[in-house]
Amino acid sequence: MIRRASIAAAALSFAGLSTARADPCIVPRVDVADWAMVRSARVPGFTLRLPRTFTREAGTGDAPSARWSDSSRARFEIAHRTSDATLTPLPSPDGRTAYARCEDRVGSATAIIISYGDGSTASAYVVHARIQWPDGEALDVRADATDRAQLDQLIAAVRTVRRAGA
């Protein structure tokens, strides 16, 4: 009887873990169908959708990156990383409020998406994401939102990133 109870407990624990891993990310309910499809010559081969209020900023720096912003000071930036590039560590939860980390599929890639509240800057929320394809090619995303609704939009935008031919 004890053995059956142990097996049943183990099966329930495993089932709970399997369920938790099947949908680890909270997906904001944001309709992106009317958003603009954007791309940048500085990061060729990638597209994403952003709200129509976002406009592209002039490129800065040597890294292949592109940045968009809107009038409320929200920003969305992508940076291309080749398979042999050293990846910058993603932020840890230390000292951050409303910290959330999840792994999700974004097209054929795997994404690690981190968001948290940041009261120390004009933007109240921050999103970091690393989107990596099976061949090692990766994009790093950094976005700033001024409120929770905008944070949901930027997380939804991360999930729209696609690579040509992937």
trRosetta pair geometry for C-beta under 8 A, 3 or more apart (Angstrom, degrees):
i j d omega theta_ij theta_ji phi_ij phi_ji
1 4 5.9 -52 -152 34 33 110
1 5 6.5 32 151 -18 65 107
2 5 5.6 -56 -149 38 34 113
2 6 6.3 36 152 -21 66 105
3 6 5.7 -53 -149 35 31 112
3 7 6.4 30 153 -17 65 105
4 7 5.7 -55 -146 38 32 110
4 8 6.1 32 154 -19 66 107
5 8 5.7 -53 -145 38 30 112
5 9 6.3 31 154 -20 64 106
6 9 5.7 -53 -146 36 30 110
6 10 6.3 29 155 -18 64 106
7 10 5.7 -55 -147 38 30 111
7 11 6.2 32 153 -20 65 107
8 11 5.7 -53 -146 36 31 112
8 12 6.4 30 155 -17 64 105
9 12 5.8 -55 -148 37 30 110
9 13 6.4 31 153 -19 64 106
10 13 5.7 -54 -147 37 31 112
10 14 6.2 30 155 -17 65 107
11 14 5.8 -55 -146 39 30 110
11 15 6.2 31 154 -20 65 107
12 15 5.6 -53 -143 37 31 112
12 16 6.3 35 155 -22 64 105
13 16 5.7 -54 -151 34 30 113
13 17 6.6 27 153 -15 63 105
14 17 5.7 -55 -150 38 33 109
14 18 6.2 34 153 -21 66 106
15 18 5.6 -52 -145 36 32 113
15 19 6.3 32 156 -19 65 105
16 19 5.9 -54 -147 36 29 109
16 20 6.3 28 155 -18 63 108
17 20 5.7 -56 -146 37 32 111
17 21 6.3 23 159 -13 66 109
18 21 6.0 -63 -148 41 28 105
18 22 6.4 39 153 -36 64 103
19 22 5.7 -47 -149 17 32 117
19 23 7.9 -27 172 27 60 88
20 23 8.0 -101 -167 57 25 61
20 24 6.6 53 156 -96 67 78
21 24 5.9 -5 -136 -56 38 108
24 102 4.7 168 121 -150 96 99
24 103 6.0 29 71 50 143 70
24 104 7.0 -145 65 -70 92 77
25 102 3.6 136 -89 135 84 155
25 103 7.4 -143 -47 63 108 27
25 104 4.5 -29 -5 -64 147 125
25 113 6.6 54 -122 51 133 125
26 100 7.2 -54 26 -170 113 151
26 102 7.4 -176 13 -38 62 156
27 156 8.0 83 -172 -96 75 79
27 159 7.6 48 -135 -65 97 166
28 152 3.5 157 -143 -159 152 96
28 153 7.5 -102 113 -51 154 30
28 155 5.5 113 0 75 125 119
28 156 5.3 -92 70 -52 114 101
29 152 7.8 -18 45 -179 48 135
30 152 5.5 159 -51 140 124 100
30 153 5.6 162 -140 -100 155 55
30 156 4.0 -94 66 -52 134 162
31 34 7.1 39 125 14 101 92
32 35 4.7 -40 -166 10 72 128
32 49 4.8 103 174 106 118 145
32 156 5.6 -173 -59 152 120 119
32 157 7.4 156 -116 -86 131 54
32 160 5.8 -147 160 -72 161 137
34 52 7.5 -53 136 -27 88 117
35 49 4.0 95 97 171 124 105
35 50 5.8 178 -180 79 119 19
35 51 5.5 -70 -120 -87 102 33
35 52 6.6 -156 -139 -39 51 70
35 157 7.7 -151 179 -100 163 88
35 160 7.6 -94 80 -80 141 175
36 49 6.7 156 77 -150 38 67
36 50 6.0 -25 62 63 90 74
36 51 7.7 32 17 133 88 15
36 52 5.2 109 -26 -97 107 69
36 54 7.5 -143 47 60 122 95
37 47 5.7 2 -177 -178 96 122
37 48 7.6 165 -151 88 56 24
37 49 5.7 -39 -95 -92 54 76
38 47 6.9 153 77 -156 38 70
38 48 6.0 -26 61 68 87 72
38 49 7.2 129 12 -116 82 25
38 50 5.4 -9 5 17 134 111
38 54 7.6 -72 -41 98 157 119
38 56 7.1 169 -162 -66 129 105
38 68 6.7 31 144 -67 169 149
39 43 7.7 -138 -171 80 68 84
39 44 7.8 50 171 -127 112 44
39 46 6.5 159 -131 87 87 55
39 47 4.8 -45 -75 -100 101 74
39 48 7.8 136 -80 20 56 63
40 43 4.9 49 73 35 106 86
40 44 7.8 -107 94 -67 56 45
40 46 7.9 -11 39 70 80 95
40 56 6.7 153 -97 -134 106 133
40 59 7.8 131 179 -74 130 112
40 66 3.4 159 16 -98 170 152
40 78 7.8 169 27 59 131 112
41 44 6.2 9 -152 -72 42 91
42 59 4.9 154 -79 -99 153 142
42 64 5.5 172 162 -158 74 68
42 65 6.2 -28 134 68 127 28
42 66 4.9 152 65 -69 115 88
43 46 5.4 -36 134 41 104 122
43 64 5.3 128 -90 153 67 97
43 65 6.4 29 -57 -126 116 21
43 66 4.9 -105 8 -8 116 111
43 78 5.7 -54 -11 102 179 111
43 79 7.5 -139 -92 -130 130 21
43 80 4.9 167 -132 -39 94 113
43 139 7.5 69 -169 -118 137 112
45 163 5.9 13 146 -158 95 77
45 164 4.6 -110 -155 25 68 111
45 165 7.8 -44 -157 22 102 102
46 78 6.9 -137 113 136 150 156
46 80 7.5 -169 -9 -86 140 105
46 139 6.5 100 -120 -75 160 143
46 161 6.4 -10 -172 -165 109 91
46 162 7.0 160 -153 82 61 44
46 163 5.6 -31 -98 -102 75 61
46 164 7.2 -109 -66 -12 30 82
47 161 7.5 162 87 -148 43 45
47 162 5.3 -12 60 59 88 94
47 164 7.4 86 -9 -58 99 81
48 78 7.3 153 -5 -44 144 146
48 157 6.0 65 163 179 120 83
48 158 7.9 -19 -144 -112 135 20
48 160 4.9 107 -157 98 71 96
48 161 4.5 -19 -90 -91 109 62
48 162 7.1 162 -80 15 56 67
49 157 6.3 -136 84 -128 65 72
49 160 4.1 -73 27 156 94 163
50 54 4.3 -55 143 47 130 146
50 68 5.7 1 -158 104 175 160
50 76 6.2 -163 -113 48 128 157
50 157 5.4 38 -99 -128 67 130
51 54 5.7 106 69 -10 73 99
51 70 7.1 -5 82 -72 114 145
51 153 5.9 -7 -35 -175 123 137
51 157 7.8 -78 -14 -73 74 121
53 70 4.2 42 128 -133 101 128
53 71 6.8 -89 179 14 108 89
53 72 7.9 24 144 6 141 100
54 68 4.3 49 169 155 116 121
54 69 6.5 162 -143 83 79 10
54 70 4.9 -68 -86 -61 58 92
54 74 7.5 -78 -92 92 98 106
54 76 6.6 -11 -139 25 149 121
55 68 6.4 172 83 -153 23 84
55 69 6.8 -31 58 63 70 61
55 70 7.3 118 9 -97 73 51
56 66 6.8 -42 -143 -176 105 103
56 67 7.3 114 -159 84 60 50
56 68 5.3 -48 -95 -97 48 81
57 60 8.0 -29 127 -10 111 101
57 67 4.5 -29 48 93 117 101
57 68 6.5 -178 -3 -102 84 24
57 69 5.7 44 -46 5 118 105
59 65 7.0 144 -142 77 93 70
59 66 6.7 -51 -94 -105 95 57
59 67 7.6 144 -105 18 50 92
60 67 7.7 -9 22 11 95 135
61 65 6.6 14 72 36 122 123
63 79 5.4 7 138 -151 130 113
63 80 7.6 178 168 51 87 71
64 79 6.9 125 87 -159 58 61
64 80 4.3 -22 92 40 115 117
65 77 6.1 18 175 -180 115 100
65 78 6.4 -179 -150 93 71 48
65 79 4.0 -22 -98 -100 107 77
65 80 7.0 -153 -77 8 54 71
66 77 7.0 178 90 -148 43 61
66 78 5.6 2 53 54 86 90
67 75 6.4 -14 -168 -168 103 104
67 76 7.1 157 -154 83 56 47
67 77 4.3 -13 -102 -100 85 92
68 75 7.2 155 85 -156 49 55
68 76 4.9 -9 60 59 96 97
68 77 7.7 -177 24 -75 59 50
69 73 7.0 -21 -171 -146 115 30
69 74 6.5 162 -153 84 65 52
69 75 4.6 -21 -98 -101 92 73
69 76 7.5 178 -79 20 46 66
70 73 7.6 -54 75 13 66 16
70 74 5.0 9 39 52 103 99
72 146 5.2 -113 149 14 109 147
72 150 7.1 -135 97 -90 140 153
73 122 6.0 -42 134 121 157 125
73 123 6.4 -142 124 -74 107 91
73 144 7.3 -50 138 108 81 120
73 146 6.0 91 69 -63 94 122
74 123 7.2 114 -107 -122 51 117
74 143 7.4 11 179 -179 86 91
74 144 6.1 -165 -146 93 49 70
74 145 5.4 19 -123 -114 106 51
74 146 5.9 -98 -66 -8 85 92
74 150 5.2 -131 -95 -178 141 136
74 154 7.0 -149 -174 -64 119 121
75 123 7.5 -79 19 -78 95 153
75 142 7.7 -3 111 114 107 83
75 143 6.2 -169 95 -145 61 53
75 144 4.7 32 40 37 93 99
76 141 7.3 -20 -167 -164 79 99
76 143 4.5 4 -107 -109 66 105
76 154 6.1 -167 -91 -132 106 100
76 157 6.1 -52 -128 116 150 154
77 141 6.9 152 83 -155 55 51
77 142 4.9 -10 60 60 106 88
77 143 6.9 -178 21 -75 65 58
78 139 5.1 -16 -166 -173 105 119
78 140 7.2 148 -157 77 52 47
78 141 5.5 -20 -100 -99 72 75
78 161 7.3 146 -107 -116 141 131
79 139 6.8 143 70 -161 43 65
79 140 4.7 -15 59 58 100 98
79 141 7.9 -172 20 -74 72 31
79 142 7.8 24 -4 3 109 101
80 137 7.9 -27 -164 -172 90 93
80 138 7.8 137 -164 87 47 51
80 139 6.0 -34 -101 -103 50 74
81 85 4.4 -130 -164 67 86 141
81 87 6.3 61 -174 -96 160 81
81 137 7.5 149 85 -168 64 49
81 138 4.2 -21 68 75 110 97
81 139 6.8 176 18 -92 86 21
81 140 6.0 69 -25 -19 122 97
82 85 4.9 112 53 -21 71 103
82 136 7.7 28 161 121 52 102
82 137 6.6 -35 -136 -116 42 70
82 138 8.0 -53 29 33 2 78
83 135 6.6 -86 -73 136 136 71
83 136 2.9 55 -123 119 111 127
83 137 5.9 -52 -54 -63 86 48
83 138 7.6 119 -89 -5 50 90
84 136 7.8 49 -40 145 50 138
85 138 7.7 -128 58 50 116 110
87 130 6.9 47 -161 -130 130 142
87 138 6.9 -5 -99 84 118 160
87 140 7.6 158 -147 -71 86 120
88 140 6.8 47 41 -118 109 157
89 92 7.9 -5 146 -40 118 88
90 101 7.8 114 128 -125 137 119
90 112 6.2 -103 -51 115 165 129
90 114 5.5 141 173 -8 121 145
90 128 5.4 157 -146 120 90 133
90 130 6.3 -105 -67 -16 119 118
91 96 6.9 79 148 -47 126 155
91 114 5.8 178 55 129 94 152
91 116 7.1 -103 105 13 140 139
91 126 7.8 52 10 109 160 131
91 128 5.7 133 9 14 103 152
92 96 7.9 165 101 3 51 122
93 96 5.6 -118 -160 48 46 106
93 99 4.1 141 -128 121 89 165
93 101 7.4 -97 -61 -20 102 120
93 116 7.6 171 -125 -94 62 138
96 99 4.4 90 97 -69 112 113
96 116 4.1 -8 167 -176 127 150
96 117 7.0 149 177 56 77 62
96 118 7.3 -30 -138 -82 93 74
97 116 6.5 126 69 -177 45 89
97 117 4.0 -39 85 61 100 117
97 118 8.0 -178 43 -65 91 32
97 119 7.2 34 24 -15 134 106
98 115 7.5 -44 125 120 95 87
98 116 5.7 147 83 -148 72 53
98 117 4.2 75 35 -14 116 105
98 125 7.7 -55 90 -116 134 97
99 114 7.4 -16 -163 -167 81 93
99 115 7.6 167 -146 89 38 47
99 116 4.3 1 -97 -101 65 112
100 114 7.0 167 87 -150 53 48
100 115 5.2 -3 55 56 99 87
100 116 7.1 177 18 -72 62 64
101 112 6.9 -4 -169 -176 92 92
101 113 7.4 164 -150 85 45 49
101 114 4.9 -6 -102 -102 80 84
102 112 7.5 175 89 -151 36 51
102 113 5.5 -14 61 58 83 93
103 110 6.4 -3 -171 -178 101 100
103 111 6.9 161 -153 85 53 49
103 112 5.4 -25 -97 -97 76 68
103 113 7.8 160 -94 16 26 74
104 110 7.6 155 81 -158 32 57
104 111 5.2 -22 65 63 80 99
104 113 6.4 -9 20 3 114 119
104 159 7.1 -37 113 -106 140 102
105 108 7.8 -19 -169 -125 100 14
105 109 7.3 141 -161 79 57 44
105 110 6.5 -44 -104 -103 54 55
105 111 7.3 109 -154 15 7 89
106 109 5.0 -26 70 71 88 97
106 110 7.4 112 22 -146 83 7
106 111 4.3 55 -12 -26 123 127
106 131 5.4 -60 62 -131 144 117
106 158 7.0 -83 -106 143 144 75
106 159 5.5 -140 -116 -137 97 50
106 161 5.7 23 161 61 133 92
106 162 7.9 -143 151 -79 87 54
107 161 7.2 -106 0 96 121 62
107 162 4.9 124 -69 -114 152 78
107 163 6.9 177 98 20 154 77
107 166 6.3 79 137 111 129 96
108 133 6.4 40 102 -133 95 92
108 134 7.2 -62 148 -8 101 103
108 163 7.5 -81 51 44 103 108
108 166 4.7 -133 47 160 129 90
109 131 4.9 57 129 176 145 89
109 132 5.9 159 -165 77 103 29
109 133 4.6 -64 -98 -81 95 62
109 134 7.8 -139 -109 -21 55 62
109 161 7.7 -41 47 100 141 105
109 163 7.0 95 -40 -3 124 119
109 166 7.0 42 -43 140 91 139
110 131 7.5 169 84 -152 37 52
110 132 5.6 -22 61 63 85 84
111 129 5.5 -4 -171 -172 107 112
111 130 6.9 164 -150 82 57 46
111 131 4.5 -16 -98 -101 92 76
111 132 7.7 157 -87 17 43 64
111 158 6.5 136 -172 153 153 110
111 159 7.5 -139 38 -96 162 61
111 161 7.9 121 -85 51 134 123
112 129 6.5 168 84 -151 53 59
112 130 5.0 9 47 49 100 93
113 127 6.9 -20 -167 -164 89 99
113 128 7.8 159 -156 86 42 49
113 129 4.6 -7 -106 -104 68 104
113 155 6.4 88 177 -141 140 92
113 158 5.8 125 -111 117 121 157
114 127 7.1 150 84 -157 54 49
114 128 4.6 -8 62 61 106 93
114 129 7.0 -177 23 -76 67 52
115 125 6.4 8 -174 -180 101 106
115 126 6.8 172 -148 88 56 50
115 127 4.8 -16 -98 -101 89 74
115 128 7.8 -178 -76 24 43 61
115 151 6.2 103 -165 -172 137 115
115 155 6.2 -42 -57 -78 143 117
116 125 7.1 173 91 -150 31 68
116 126 5.8 -13 60 57 77 93
117 124 6.2 -27 -149 163 81 78
117 125 5.8 -44 -106 -98 51 70
117 126 8.0 126 -138 16 7 79
118 121 5.5 6 128 28 114 101
118 123 6.7 27 72 95 115 80
118 124 6.6 162 60 -177 65 27
118 125 6.6 139 19 -113 85 17
118 126 4.9 46 -14 -15 134 113
119 124 6.8 17 -93 -136 53 73
121 124 8.0 -155 78 -71 76 27
121 144 7.4 -75 110 -142 137 133
122 146 7.5 -31 141 -110 77 95
123 126 6.8 98 113 -72 119 74
123 144 3.5 -10 -177 176 172 113
123 145 6.2 107 -170 58 104 26
123 146 5.7 -88 -129 -81 64 58
124 145 6.8 -56 62 98 77 71
124 146 5.8 72 13 -164 96 35
124 147 6.3 46 47 -85 134 37
125 144 7.1 145 83 -161 56 50
125 145 4.2 -18 67 63 108 101
125 146 7.6 -82 25 -7 87 6
125 147 7.4 -5 2 118 119 5
125 148 7.0 115 -42 -93 148 44
125 150 7.3 162 50 84 125 92
125 151 4.1 -34 111 -86 161 122
125 154 7.9 169 107 41 116 137
126 142 7.6 -25 -168 -164 95 78
126 143 7.2 149 -161 83 49 54
126 144 5.8 -19 -104 -104 68 67
126 145 7.7 -161 -71 22 24 78
127 141 6.8 -28 120 121 100 107
127 142 7.3 153 86 -158 65 32
127 143 4.1 -3 55 57 109 102
127 144 7.7 -150 22 -66 76 26
127 145 7.1 56 -15 -13 104 108
127 151 6.9 151 -50 -151 109 77
127 154 5.0 -174 7 123 150 122
127 155 6.0 -161 -115 -75 142 71
127 158 6.6 -135 158 -45 137 134
128 140 7.6 -23 -166 -172 83 88
128 141 6.8 149 -162 85 36 69
128 142 5.9 -1 -106 -104 70 68
129 139 8.0 13 105 103 94 89
129 140 7.3 158 84 -160 54 44
129 141 4.0 3 54 51 98 116
129 158 4.7 119 -17 -145 168 137
130 138 6.0 -6 -174 -172 89 123
130 139 7.5 167 -154 84 45 49
130 140 5.7 -17 -103 -105 72 69
130 141 7.6 -155 -69 19 29 79
131 138 6.4 156 82 -156 51 67
131 139 4.7 -2 55 55 104 95
131 141 6.8 51 -10 -17 105 112
131 158 7.4 -177 -57 -175 121 89
131 161 5.6 -126 -42 89 176 144
132 136 7.1 -27 -168 -149 103 26
132 137 7.3 160 -151 86 60 42
132 138 4.2 -19 -100 -100 79 100
133 136 7.2 -32 75 37 75 22
133 137 4.8 3 41 61 115 91
133 138 7.2 -155 13 -76 70 51
133 163 6.2 -36 -66 13 141 158
133 166 5.8 -69 -125 -146 137 152
137 163 7.2 103 103 -121 134 157
139 161 6.4 -135 65 179 153 151
141 158 5.6 161 96 -114 169 101
141 161 7.4 -128 -67 -50 135 150
143 154 4.2 172 137 -170 150 135
143 157 7.3 131 -94 69 160 128
143 158 7.5 -122 -3 -58 141 102
145 148 7.8 98 127 -94 133 12
145 150 3.8 170 -157 108 105 102
145 151 4.1 -172 69 -70 160 62
145 153 7.3 145 -115 52 128 92
145 154 5.3 -134 -61 -1 117 136
146 150 5.6 45 43 38 69 155
147 150 5.2 92 56 14 71 103
147 151 7.1 -121 106 -9 37 91
148 151 5.3 -49 -148 31 35 118
148 152 6.7 38 153 -20 65 99
149 152 5.8 -50 -156 32 33 112
149 153 6.8 35 146 -19 63 103
150 153 5.3 -49 -151 33 40 116
150 154 6.4 37 152 -18 68 103
151 154 5.9 -57 -148 37 31 108
151 155 6.4 30 154 -16 66 105
152 155 5.9 -53 -146 37 31 110
152 156 6.3 33 153 -19 64 106
153 156 5.6 -57 -151 38 31 112
153 157 6.4 36 149 -25 65 103
154 157 5.3 -45 -146 30 37 117
154 158 6.8 47 151 -25 62 94
155 158 5.7 -42 -156 23 37 115
155 159 7.0 32 148 -14 61 103
156 159 5.7 -59 -158 37 37 112
156 160 7.0 36 147 -24 66 104
157 160 5.7 -57 -155 28 39 112
157 161 7.8 61 149 -43 62 83
158 161 6.3 -31 -170 -9 41 113
162 166 7.1 -178 -176 69 72 94
163 166 3.9 26 78 26 107 131
